[in-house]
């Protein structure tokens, strides 16, 4: 079994060196997962929490983005004998541990590259680490009249620590609004934050609004939670991108904060903690409703 794991590691993570001692230690600590059962909870979490998944192809530095999509098992597609349609359980297909479905990648050129890739890594972030799952392309399929990608269910994954700064996902239940104003007052808009960290945040905008924003430009922000103004701070736009959602496209703007005082930094830290508590509460409720232990 050890030789088989080493072969897979060399194929999917060719730049990493695994000595016998490191391999044994990572298997013992759970930093290396070599069973579908151990990987399943991460995929269930990614689906139910609608997490953004990073996708890397054949070890190339370019990173693409996607989300998992639900699939309907064949035995649920037909109604029961009495004509009654059984209640569908979100993510049930994953428990068969046969395959997984992702939305098309963004940027779109990744969809062509993925079809001819020998090694595909899906990277999902939790509040403490990233899990990198190794898979391969199977087919282009259609689910709910949407063209999607079917990948093999991962048999190998590894835990990566300190990959990036922690970003707290903003749950829909938190009434969090950011008001953004350009330095020359040429633009004002209100948006819904997607995630936030101590150093920056990302928010969703319409396609029209995103076109009005400029990378490397400074903007003034106001943070409102439950209609209460919590913070005023400047921030610089670092990237503009688009992501697939279950229903359509989401246009994202990434900002880096420019705090001028220790008070501003302290308020940001408190907001990140507040967002994280709300997200954990939402995950707990989803976990209870689905009967699935979700990864936080």
Secondary structure, DSSP 8 states (H G I E B T S, - for coil): -HHHHHHHHHHH-TT----HHHHHHHHHHTSEE-SHHHHHHHHHHHHHTT--EEEEETT-S-EEEE-EE----HHHHS--TTS------TTGGGGGTSEEEE---BSTHHHHHHHT-S-EEEEEE-SSEEEEEEE-EEEEEEETTEEEEEEE--SEEEEEES-S---EE--TTS-EEEEEEETTS--EEEEEEEEE-SSEEEEEE-HHHHHH--TT-EEEEEEEETTEEEEEEEEEEEEEEEEEETTEEEEEEEEEEE--SHHHHHHHHHHHHHHHHHHHHHHHHHHHHHT-----
